[in-house]
Amino acid sequence: MTADYPLYHLRDLMYRHGRYFELDIPELTIDHSSSVGFVGPNGCGKSTLLRLLAFIEMPQEGHIYFNGTDMGRNNTNAAKQEVTMLLQEPYLLKRSIFENVAFGLKVRNDRKEIKRRVYDVMELVGISPKIFARRKWYELSGGEAQRIALASRLILKPRVLILDEPTASVDQESASLIKQAITECRNQFGMSLVIASHDRVWLNSVTDMVKRIHEGRIAGTGTENLIPGPWEETREGLYVKKLTDGQVVHATKPARIDSTGILNPSDIVISLTRRDDISAQNILRGFVSQMTIEKDSDNVLIDVEVSGIQLLCRLTKPGVEKLHLIPGKEVWAFFKASSVSWY
């Protein structure tokens, strides 16, 4: 490992799908032994970025430097073997479970103590080798198949493990076992993790930082609220975004009618009742959908569902306890129109 260079350095990267979608990343750095998460809506570019980082696709413009090497000019198999990717839908070979896990080692002609290594990694992902090693690929549940697909990658001890929605189609137990396995490998081998997921609670628990992708661009740390347009001007000089249930979001003048508003979670006040003593143009009714502890602070991040959009709010632990907040509880969210800035 060359400590003089970051693990990844992306510069002026561009990638297009047809006429409309464009991934545009002026600069992105990922350090050695780090764990980085990406969030964003479907179609924003998360999976495309992961495929670029896994060297499955190459940028149409710009550069991806891997440990100091420009992969566009020196796209070597040696570098590719240091990175492996787990897709959302696990793909298993039409063979036994043992053969699936051992396949990568055999391709690399690395057969030393292969049975012990296969059994060890199966245990790591919570699959009993004595029970499952001889079973066929079709004899697994969805969660078991995902964990076997993960085991087939972990056995290679890659420098980088890239995961695209690893918990999207698995049960809670499998999600927990996937977390334990990748965390153990990161701690033991210094493996870097790059993960895209809609499950913010799970993602926060396994990553050092989270970045948000919006319309093909990196837009903040993943905690900022993004409120897309279009916006309509009111008689009072403000602009509004109409929600599906008739509620509206008020904001100051955007750069464009279709601009995306950015709202800091700390600028939102939560109450159990509609209050008239708060000076705020935005008074929105919703309900708590999920809660998670924010890393490196005593705060709690509260997801509030408001007419089909998610508002992430930041409260202190005493504030949460005072309001007796739990998922499913109805709340009111207050914030000023001037709190909405523009992307």
ABEGO torsion letter per residue (X at the ends): XBAABBABBBBGBBBBBEAABBBBBABBBBBBGBBBBBBEBBGAGAAAAAAAAAGABBBABEBBBBGGBBAAABBBAAAAAABBBBBABBBBBBBBAAAAAAAAAAAAGBABGAAAAAAAAAAAAGBBAAAAAABBAAABBAAAAAAAAAAAAAAAGBABBBBBGAAAABBAAAAAAAAAAAAAAAAAAGBBBBBBBABAAAAAAABABBBBBBGGBBBEAGABBBBBOBBBBBAAGBBBBBBAAGBBBBBBBBABAABBBBBBAAABBBBABBBAABBBABBBBBBBABBBBBBGBABBBBBBBBGGBBBBBBBBAAAAAAAGBBBGBBBBBBBBAAABBBX
